């Protein structure tokens, strides 16, 4: 049996690679002997490290264009990418494949038609090959353009859909409102595969003498990324000033701050530009040179999900906007503090029962952040709830594997544009 995953595994944001690898490895457990391959929706074939990237400058350019010009420019560029690169890449990779799974990640979102056009192109090739398709644990953002909506509906209606799940209740409601009225089958709920990090990654055991300072992993996110993915809304605080003030407050509380990113180029550029200043203690008076060091470390950029997981698993607490930094921490029972920017993060903290540990940067002045960090460390993670959440996530993938195996083994393969079917068994959200 050979199964292809459609996702963005090789994105510079290593959270995407992490969840893909967790899904790949868990499918191998659920379907012994299966061969799982990945078809990256940008046509990538490997992790590309942390070299130069045009992503940040491109986003900055798009932001200054009038809306009509921005949409036209992006659509032309994406159409060329899909037609001349992605569709051929998908066709080649589908050779010998028995079924396709779309997932996971925030794939049903529409930032300048990126995922609508890529998914429509990729699933068009899958439909031509008449392969069964499952959608698993995806995020669904309801801020879709009219064109994006049409593309998503067309892509999912043309697929021989045998199972569909999304990763949270907000996504499920968006799926219900935007897709089901157009004939797309209903979607159940499934845990984000990244929750299985502790099951499939084996970071070194960290033994910390009690005299050592608390290690705080502070995940740095560029305001450019927040603004772009929040539909152009600017952050409510000056991020550079917030990170600097927060770093100094945590250090003053006796903690060691480790500045890192998940790998997105705009985040790395933001950290490279401002990080050295955050590592310098304020001088005792204004006339003195700012030369005294404080316990702050800029962590070298990671090149693979393994490196990201190993780092996070060695911290005592994680503070992050990036959802999969928080998910990995939670998987290893490391307290995480979420910085609000996208409803997907709020959905995860609600699922994990940690709503008390997510807040907007605007509400986290240095003293408040320090107090919340101390409270998170003192409270820890509820291991019983975490174990249940991980067990349910593994069961979700086992059900997915059963659906796929049944579809492959059926002599009557599903036809394109199937009639609506019963959704996969819904999961109860964690209290």
C-alpha positions in Angstrom: 0.0 0.0 0.0 1.3 3.4 -0.9 -0.2 6.6 0.4 0.6 10.2 -0.5 0.2 13.2 1.9 -0.7 16.5 0.4 0.6 19.3 2.6 3.5 21.8 3.0 5.9 19.6 4.8 9.0 21.3 3.5 7.9 24.9 4.4 10.6 27.0 6.1 8.2 27.0 9.1 9.3 23.7 10.6 6.0 23.3 12.4 4.6 22.2 9.1 7.3 19.5 8.7 6.8 18.4 12.3 3.1 17.7 12.0 3.7 15.9 8.6 6.3 13.7 10.1 4.1 12.8 13.1 1.3 11.9 10.7 3.6 9.9 8.5 5.1 7.9 11.4 1.7 7.3 13.0 0.2 6.0 9.7 3.1 3.6 9.6 2.1 2.3 13.0 -1.6 2.0 12.0 -0.9 0.4 8.7 2.2 -1.9 9.0 4.1 -2.1 5.8 2.6 1.1 4.3 4.8 3.4 2.2 4.0 7.0 2.9 5.3 9.8 0.6 4.7 13.5 0.8 3.7 15.8 -2.1 4.6 19.3 -1.1 2.1 21.9 -2.3 4.9 24.3 -3.3 6.7 21.6 -5.3 9.5 21.3 -2.7 11.3 18.0 -2.0 13.4 18.6 1.0 14.1 20.9 4.0 16.1 23.8 2.6 17.8 25.1 5.7 17.9 28.7 6.5 19.4 30.4 3.4 18.2 33.6 1.8 14.5 33.9 1.1 12.4 36.3 -0.9 9.3 35.6 1.2 9.7 38.7 3.5 10.3 41.2 0.7 7.5 39.7 -1.3 5.0 40.1 1.5 6.2 43.6 2.2 5.7 44.5 -1.5 2.3 43.0 -1.6 1.2 45.0 1.4 1.8 48.3 -0.4 0.0 47.4 -3.6 -3.6 48.4 -4.1 -5.9 45.4 -3.5 -6.8 44.9 -7.1 -3.1 45.0 -8.2 -2.1 42.7 -5.4 -4.8 40.1 -6.3 -3.9 40.2 -10.0 -0.1 39.9 -9.4 -0.5 37.0 -7.1 -3.0 35.2 -9.2 -0.8 35.4 -12.3 2.2 34.2 -10.4 0.3 31.3 -8.7 -1.3 30.2 -12.0 2.1 29.9 -13.6 3.4 27.9 -10.6 0.5 25.6 -10.5 0.3 25.0 -14.3 4.0 24.6 -15.1 5.4 23.2 -11.9 3.0 21.9 -9.3 0.7 19.8 -11.5 3.6 18.1 -13.1 5.2 17.5 -9.6 2.0 16.0 -8.4 1.5 13.8 -11.5 5.0 12.4 -11.1 4.7 11.8 -7.4 1.3 10.0 -7.8 2.9 7.1 -9.7 2.0 3.9 -7.9 0.0 5.7 -5.2 -3.2 4.0 -3.9 -4.8 6.9 -1.9 -4.2 10.5 -1.0 -4.5 12.3 2.4 -4.8 16.1 2.6 -3.4 17.1 5.9 -2.6 18.5 8.3 -2.0 22.2 8.8 -4.0 25.3 8.2 -4.5 24.3 4.6 -8.1 25.6 4.1 -7.1 29.3 4.4 -6.9 32.0 1.8 -4.0 34.4 1.9 -3.9 35.8 -1.6 -5.3 32.6 -3.1 -2.2 30.6 -2.1 -3.8 27.4 -0.8 -7.0 27.6 -2.9 -5.1 27.6 -6.2 -2.5 25.0 -5.0 -5.1 22.6 -3.6 -7.3 23.0 -6.6 -4.4 22.2 -8.9 -3.1 19.3 -6.9 -6.5 17.7 -6.3 -7.3 18.1 -10.0 -4.5 15.7 -10.7 -5.6 13.4 -8.0 -9.1 13.3 -9.5 -7.7 12.5 -12.9 -5.9 9.5 -11.3 -9.3 8.5 -9.7 -7.7 8.0 -6.3 -9.6 8.0 -3.0 -9.0 11.1 -0.9 -9.2 11.8 2.8 -8.9 15.2 4.5 -7.3 14.9 8.0 -7.0 17.4 10.9 -6.8 20.5 8.7 -7.4 24.0 10.0 -10.2 26.0 8.3 -10.1 29.8 8.3 -13.3 31.3 7.1 -11.8 34.5 5.7 -12.0 33.4 2.1 -12.2 35.5 -1.0 -15.0 34.7 -3.5 -12.5 33.1 -5.9 -10.9 31.2 -3.1 -14.3 29.8 -2.0 -15.1 28.7 -5.5 -11.7 26.9 -5.8 -12.0 25.1 -2.5 -15.6 23.9 -3.3 -14.6 22.7 -6.8 -11.5 20.9 -5.5 -13.3 19.1 -2.7 -16.4 18.2 -4.8 -14.2 16.7 -7.5 -12.3 14.6 -5.0 -13.4 11.0 -4.2 -13.7 11.9 -0.6 -13.8 8.9 1.8 -13.2 10.8 5.1 -12.9 14.3 6.3 -11.8 15.8 9.7 -10.7 19.2 10.9 -8.7 20.0 14.0 -11.0 22.1 16.1 -14.6 23.2 16.5 -14.1 26.6 14.9 -12.7 24.9 11.8 -15.6 22.5 11.8 -18.1 25.3 11.9 -16.4 27.1 9.1 -16.4 23.9 7.0 -20.1 23.4 7.8 -21.0 27.0 6.8 -18.8 27.3 3.7 -18.6 23.9 2.2 -21.5 21.7 3.2 -24.1 23.9 1.5 -22.3 23.2 -1.8 -22.4 19.4 -1.5 -19.1 18.7 0.3 -19.5 16.0 2.9 -19.5 16.9 6.6 -16.3 16.8 8.6 -15.6 15.3 12.0 -12.9 16.4 14.5 -9.4 15.0 14.8 -6.4 16.1 16.9 -3.5 17.9 15.3 -0.8 15.3 14.5 1.8 17.5 16.1 0.5 16.4 19.5 2.2 13.1 18.9 5.7 14.6 18.9 6.6 12.8 22.1 5.6 9.5 20.5 7.7 9.9 17.4 10.7 12.1 18.4 13.2 11.1 21.0 15.1 14.2 22.2 17.9 13.6 24.7 17.0 13.5 28.3 17.8 16.8 30.0 18.8 16.6 33.7 18.9 20.0 35.2 20.5 20.7 38.6 18.1 22.7 40.8 20.7 25.5 41.0 20.3 26.2 37.2 18.1 29.1 36.1 14.7 28.4 34.5 15.2 28.1 30.7 12.5 30.1 28.9 12.1 29.5 25.2 10.8 32.8 23.7 9.7 32.1 20.1 10.1 35.3 18.1 7.5 36.2 15.4 7.8 39.1 13.0 5.0 41.7 13.0 5.1 41.3 9.2 3.9 37.7 9.6 1.2 38.6 12.1 -0.1 41.5 10.0 -0.1 39.4 6.8 -2.0 36.4 8.2 -4.3 38.6 10.2 -5.7 40.1 7.0 -3.6 43.3 7.1 -4.5 44.3 10.6 -1.4 45.7 12.4 -0.3 44.2 15.7 -1.5 46.2 18.7 2.0 46.6 20.2 5.5 47.4 19.0 6.9 43.9 18.8 10.6 44.9 19.0 10.0 46.9 22.2 7.7 44.2 23.6 10.3 41.4 23.1 13.1 43.6 24.6 11.0 44.5 27.7 9.8 41.0 28.1 13.3 39.5 27.8 14.7 41.9 30.4 11.8 41.3 32.8 12.3 37.5 32.6 16.0 37.9 33.2 15.4 40.1 36.1 13.3 37.3 37.6 16.3 35.0 37.5 15.5 33.2 34.2 17.6 32.4 31.2 15.9 33.5 27.9 16.5 31.6 24.7 15.4 33.4 21.6 14.4 31.2 18.7 12.1 30.9 15.7 10.2 28.1 14.0 12.1 29.0 10.8 9.9 31.3 8.8 12.3 33.7 6.9 10.5 36.9 8.1 10.8 35.7 11.7 14.5 34.9 11.3 15.2 38.3 9.8 13.3 40.1 12.6 15.3 38.2 15.2 18.6 38.8 13.4 17.8 42.5 13.2 16.8 43.1 16.8 18.1 40.1 18.8 21.6 41.5 19.5 20.0 44.6 21.2 17.8 42.4 23.3 20.9 40.6 24.6 22.4 43.7 26.0 21.6 44.8 29.5 20.6 48.5 30.0 23.5 50.5 31.3 23.4 51.7 34.9 23.3 55.3 33.7 22.8 56.9 30.3 26.4 57.9 29.9 27.8 54.4 30.2 28.3 52.2 27.1 25.7 49.3 26.8 28.3 46.5 27.1 27.2 44.4 30.0 25.8 41.0 28.9 22.7 39.4 30.4 21.7 35.7 30.3 20.0 35.8 26.9 20.9 33.5 24.1 20.0 33.7 20.4 19.5 30.1 19.3 21.0 29.2 15.9 18.3 28.6 13.2 17.1 25.0 13.0 17.2 23.0 9.8 14.9 20.1 10.5 11.8 19.4 12.8 14.1 17.1 14.9 16.3 20.1 15.8 13.2 22.2 16.7 11.8 19.4 18.9 15.1 18.7 20.6 15.3 22.4 21.6 11.8 22.8 22.8 12.0 19.6 24.8 15.0 21.0 26.7 13.2 24.2 27.9 11.2 24.6 31.1 8.6 26.9 29.5 7.8 28.1 26.0 6.3 31.5 25.1 5.1 31.8 21.5 2.7 33.0 18.8 3.5 30.0 16.7 1.1 27.2 17.3 3.3 24.3 16.8 5.9 25.6 19.2 3.2 25.5 21.8 1.9 22.1 20.6 5.3 20.4 20.8 5.8 21.9 24.3 2.4 20.6 25.4 3.2 17.1 23.9 6.3 16.9 26.2 4.3 18.3 29.2 6.2 21.6 29.1 4.1 24.6 30.1 3.4 26.9 27.1 2.1 30.5 27.1 0.3 31.4 23.9 0.5 34.9 22.4 -2.7 35.7 20.6 -2.7 36.4 16.9 -4.8 33.8 15.1 -8.0 32.0 16.3 -6.3 28.6 15.6 -4.0 29.2 18.6 -7.0 30.0 20.8 -8.7 26.8 19.6 -5.7 24.7 20.6 -5.4 26.2 24.0 -9.1 25.6 24.6 -8.7 22.0 23.4 -5.8 21.5 25.8 -7.7 23.1 28.7 -5.2 25.9 29.0 -7.2 29.0 28.3 -5.7 30.7 31.3 -2.3 30.7 29.6 -3.0 32.6 26.4 -3.1 36.3 26.1 -2.6 39.2 23.8 0.8 40.9 23.9 -1.0 44.2 24.6 -2.2 42.7 27.9 1.2 41.3 28.9 3.3 44.1 30.3 6.7 42.8 31.6 5.4 42.3 35.2 2.3 40.5 34.0 4.2 38.2 31.6 6.7 37.3 34.4 3.9 36.5 36.8 2.1 34.4 34.2 5.3 32.5 33.4 5.8 31.8 37.1 2.2 30.6 37.4 2.6 28.4 34.4 5.7 26.8 35.8 4.0 26.3 39.2 0.9 24.8 37.7 2.6 22.6 35.1 0.6 20.4 32.7 -2.2 18.1 33.6 -0.7 14.7 32.6 -4.0 12.9 32.7 -5.6 15.3 30.2 -2.6 15.3 28.0 -2.5 11.5 27.9 -6.1 11.4 26.9 -5.6 14.0 24.2 -2.7 12.0 22.8 -4.6 8.8 22.9 -7.5 10.4 21.1 -5.2 11.8 18.4 -3.7 8.3 17.8 -7.2 6.9 17.6 -8.2 9.5 15.1 -5.3 8.4 12.8 -6.2 4.7 13.3 -9.8 5.5 12.1 -8.3 7.4 9.2 -6.1 4.4 8.3 -9.2 2.1 8.5 -11.1 4.4 6.1 -8.2 4.5 3.6 -7.6 0.7 3.8 -11.3 0.1 3.1 -11.3 2.5 0.2 -8.3 0.9 -1.4 -9.6 -2.6 -0.8 -13.0 -1.8 -2.2 -13.7 -3.2 -5.7 -16.1 -0.3 -6.4 -13.9 2.8 -6.1 -15.7 6.1 -5.2 -16.6 8.2 -8.1 -15.8 11.9 -8.3 -18.4 14.3 -6.8 -19.8 11.7 -4.3 -23.1 12.1 -2.6 -22.8 13.5 1.0 -22.0 10.8 3.5 -22.0 10.5 7.3 -19.0 12.3 8.9 -16.3 10.5 10.7 -17.2 9.9 14.4 -16.9 13.3 16.1 -14.6 13.7 19.0 -15.5 15.4 22.2 -13.4 18.5 22.9 -11.1 18.3 25.9 -12.6 20.1 28.9 
